[in-house]
Amino acid sequence: MSTRLRTRIVRLVAMVVAVPSLLALGLAATPAAAAPSPLIYGDGLAPGWSDWSWSSSVSFSTSPAYSGAYSLSWKLVAPWAGLYLHTDQAVASDQATSVRFALRSARDNQRLSLSLYGPSGQALGQAKRFTASSKWATYEFSLSSLGVAGSAVGGVVVQDGGKGSGTTVWLDDVSLANVPSGGSTVSTTEIRPQNATANATRGRPTIPELFNIDPSFRSYYDAINGDYVGTTEEILAWAARKWGFDTLGYPDLAKAMAVVESWWIQSAVGPTGAIGILQVHPDYWPDTDPARTSTAYNADYAMAVVRYLYDPGSWLGAGTTGSLPNAVAAWECGCAYAGAGTYASRVFNYNGTKPWLHPNQPPDWF
């Protein structure tokens, strides 16, 4: 991180120390977006899926995007318009447990509903109503909550609530998802042997008496412990999974952030004193000393902060709530609404390109 950006964080933390507690930790948070198989849309309509929408104008390569290069834009031409994505090769219930997507509307309080259809075009279960805003948010609806558990799914429909004519809605990372409990596939091959000692060092619970920043972070702080050992990749995957980023569709988020922060080097020390694989800064966060010697504690701490910024109740409020790009960017700059900036863009680019699969070819940041 640059000295200027780190300075901004110092000022922000100093300013918010006295802010009252806003939310205890409850990782129920916002429903989620993802792109695990079977993918429906991610920078383009997936093979086998087609557009059966009505009263709509749909484009599959527009911006703004939630992640990647493109999003799907859906213009509601008439009331009760429906975005209908259909496949002739139905998705069996053992392949999917939920519907996931990211969505934003051109206007706030846009009333929409989600429903699923069978392979022959028949409606399944019941529709779920939800309200969209003008900022990206992520959503997840379980098949059981939609009343379709056990059914073969051949279509996903997002429909206007009757008053959205003329409005444009953007969707991204749409999938019928079934994320295994272990998240994404993780290699057991160590690409950073210099991390061996730190990788084999468990963290410890944070010390309650050392907590000295905004009270709304307290429950997250209390949950940090770095209680894990493994390869560098296994540890980063564990930290992302612990803080629920796998269920948000980003099991590789800690890996991608660690590319930008240190290119997976736990011994890295930044120009302003930030330490470790994810560059936890001792001047901004309490009880960071184990982050010097334990890869798991370092990763656990960083992902706790990003989750805190993403959840409702952080000191940045609506500037990061429900927006993973904004929350990721705030880890670097301590500022709100920065998700379109360089840092988050690099992180989500690496989340897609996965340079750790080619460790001898450093990413462009280096």
N, C-alpha and C positions, 0 to 999 in steps of 0.2 A: 504494500500500500504506500501511496505517496505521503510525504510529511504533511502536506496540506490537508489531505483527507483524514489522516489520523488526528490532526489537530481539531478538525471539526467534530470528530467523535468525542474527544476529550471535553470539548465545550458542551456538547449535547448531554453527556453523562453527568457532568457537573450541574447542569441546569435542571436535570430531572430527578436528582437524588431524593428530593423532598416530595415528589409527586405521590399521591396516595395510591394504594393498591387498587388495580382495576379488575384483575381476573386471576383466580387460582388456576393451576395447571389442570387442563381437562382435554386430553388429546382427541376428543370427539370432533372439535373444530369444524372446518368447512369440508363438504364432500369433495371428491377428488377427481382430477383428470389424469389420464394415462394413455399409453400406447402399447400395452402388451398384446400378444396375439390372443384372439383374432382382432386385428386392427381394422377399423372402419375408415378413419381419416387421420392422416398425419402428413402434411405438406402435399396432399393429393388424395383422392379417393382410392382406397385400397383395391387391389384386384379382386374381382368377384362381387363387388358392390356397385350399385347403380342408383341413379337419382329418379325417384318416383314422386317427387314433391308436387303439391298442388297450390294454385294461387300464389306462386312464388317465383322469384328469379334467383338462381343459385349459381355461384362461381366457386371453383375449387382452388383458385390460386390468387388470393387477395391478401391484403394487409389491413389492419395490424395483425400480427401473429402472436399467439401466446408462447409458442416455442417453435424453433425451426424457422423456415423461411416464409411459409404461407399459412393462411387460415382459410376456412370456408366462409363465404359471405352468403347470407340468406336475406333477401329483400322480400318483405311481406306485401304482396300486391293487393290483397283483399283481406277483410276480417276472417278469422279462423283459418288463415293460411297454415299449411303444414310442410315442414321439411321432413321428407320421407326417404331414408336410405335403406335400400332393399338388397338382399342377396338371395339367389336361387339355391345356394348351398347353405342350408340352415345350420346355425350354430347350436350344438347340443348343450344341455345344461351342465354336463360334466366338463365342458370347455370354458364356461363362463359363470361367474357368480354375481356380476354387477355390470351396470352401464356407467361409463365414466366419460367425462368431457370437460373442456374449459369453454366458457361462454361469456360474451359481453354483448350488451345492446347499445344501440345509438342513443337510447334514452333510459333514464332510471325508472325503476318500478314497472318494468315490462313484465306483464303476466304471461307465463308460458306453462305448458304441461308436457310431460314425457310419457310415452306409451310404447309398448312393444307389439309387434305383429308376428304371426306365424309364417311359415314358408309359402303358404297359399294366399297370403294377404289377409288372413283373418285376425281380428283384434284379440289380444291376449290380456288376461288379468284386468287391472284398472290403471287409469292414468294417474300420474303424480303431478300436482301443481307446484310450481315454484316461481319466484320472482327474480328477474335479472336486473343488473345495474349497468351503468356505463363504464365500469371497470371490470377487468378480467376477474373471474372467480372460477373455482373448480368445483365440480359436482360428482357425486357418486350415489347411485340408487341400486340397492341390492335387488336381484331378481325376485327374492322372496317378498320384499316390500311391494313389488309391482304385481305380485300374485301370479308369477309365471315360473317359479322354480320347478324344474322337471320338464319344462316345455322346450321344444326346439324353436329357436328365434330366427326369423327371416327378415325382420325389419325393425328399424328404430325411427320413431316419429317424435319430433318436437313441434308442438302446435301453438299458434297464437291464441290468447285468451279472449279474442273478439274485438280488441280495440287497438291493435298494433298495425293497422294498414298504413303502408308507407315507411315503416320503420325497417332498419337494417340490423340484423343480428349476426355476430361472428362466432363460429365454433372452431375448436382446435382439439387435437389429441383425443379423438372420439374412438372408443373401443368397447367391446364386450369383453370384460376383463376377468381373469382368474389368476391372481398373483399368488404364487406359492408362499408359504410362511417364511421361507428363506429369502424372498425377494428374487432378484435376477441371478443368473448363473455367475458364480464367483470362482475364479481360478485359484488353485492352491499353490501355484508357482510364484515364488517370490521374485519380483523384479527390482526390489530395492534391498539387497542383502545388508547394506549399511544400516538399515533400520532394525536389525535383528534384536539387539538388546532392548531397545525401546518397545518393540513389538511384543516382547516376552514379559514386559513389566506392566502389571495391572495397576490401574489407578486406585483411588480410594474415595470414599464419600467426601463431599465438600464440607468444610468446617463452618458450622452455623455462625460462630462468632466473627468470622471474617467477612460476612455479607455486609456491604455498605453502599449499595446502589438502589435503584428504584425498586420499591417493594413488590411491584407487579411481576418482577422477574424471580422472586424468591422461590416459588414452588418449582420452577425449572432448575434453578441453582441446586435445590435440595435433592433433585433427582440425578444429578451428574455424579458418576462414580468411576467411569473408565474401566469397568469390571469385565475385561475381555482380553484375550491374547490370540494371536493368529498371524497370518501374513499381512502385509500392508493392505492388500486389497480386501481381505476378509475383515479387517478392522474397520476400514472405511465403509464397507457394506453393512457391518453391524451397527455402526453409529447412525447411518441413514435409516436403517430399519427400526432401531430403538425409538427414534423420534418421529416415526410414522411417514417418512418420505416415500417408502415403498408403496404405501396405500394411497399416496398422492400421485403415484405413477412415476416417481423419480427415484428408484432404488440406487441409481448411480450418482446421485447429487453430490455426496461427499467426495466421491472419486473425482468428479469434474471440478469441484471447487479446489481440491487439493492440487490439481494440475496447475491452476492459475496461481495459487498461493506459494507452492514450493516444488512443483513437479515431483511430489510424493517423497520429499526428503524431510524426515522428522527432525534432523539436526539443524534445519534452516533457521536463521535468525534474520529478521527483516531490518531495514535501515533505521526504523524507529523503535526497534526492540521487540517487535512481535516474534513469537516463538513457535517452532514446530511445524508439523505437516499442514495445518490449517491456519497458522499464524495468529494464535491467540495472543492478545496484547496484555501484559501484566498491569499496565497503567490504566486500563479501561475496565477490567473485569476482576472481581475478587477471587482469591484462592486459586491462582493459576500455576503455582509452582510445579505441581505434578505434570503439567502440560509440557514441561521441558524434557522429562525423562520417560513418559508413557505416551505412546502413540494413541492408545485407546482413550486416555483421559483428554488429550488434545482434541481428538475428533469428536468425542462425546460433548465436550464443552462448546465447540463451534456449532454443532448441529442443534444443540439445545437453544442457542441464541437465535439461530435462523428460524427454528420452529416457533419460538416466542414471538419473533417479529411477524411471522405469518399469521399466528393466532390472534383473535380479538384481544385487546387489552394491553398491547405493548405501548411503550411511550411514544412511538411514532403513529399510533392510531390507525386511521384509515389509509395513511400513506403506505402501509405495507400489508394490512390485514387482507387475507384472501388472495394476495398476489404474490406468487412464489418468486417471480423475477424481482419485484420490489424488495421482498424480504432478503433475497440473496444479495442484491446490490447494497442494501443497508448494512450487511455484515462488513462490507468494505468501506463505505463512506459515512455511515451513521446518519444517512439522510433518507427522506421519503421520496416516493415516486421516481426512483432512478432506475427502474427495471429495464428501460430501453437503452441504458448507457453501456459503455465499453465492458465493464466488469461482468455484469450479468450476461451480456451477449456472448462473451467468451466462455463463461461457465456453461451456458446452455448449448453452445456450439460443441464444446468438448463432451457434454453429456450425450450428444448425438454421434460424434465421430470417434469417441473412446480411444484417445491416443495411447492409453496404458496397454492396449492390445498390441502396440508397436513401440515398445519402450526405448528402442535404439534410434527412434526418429522423433526427437523432441518436438512438441507443438510450437506454433509460431511465436508464442509469448516469450520463448527462450531463445 
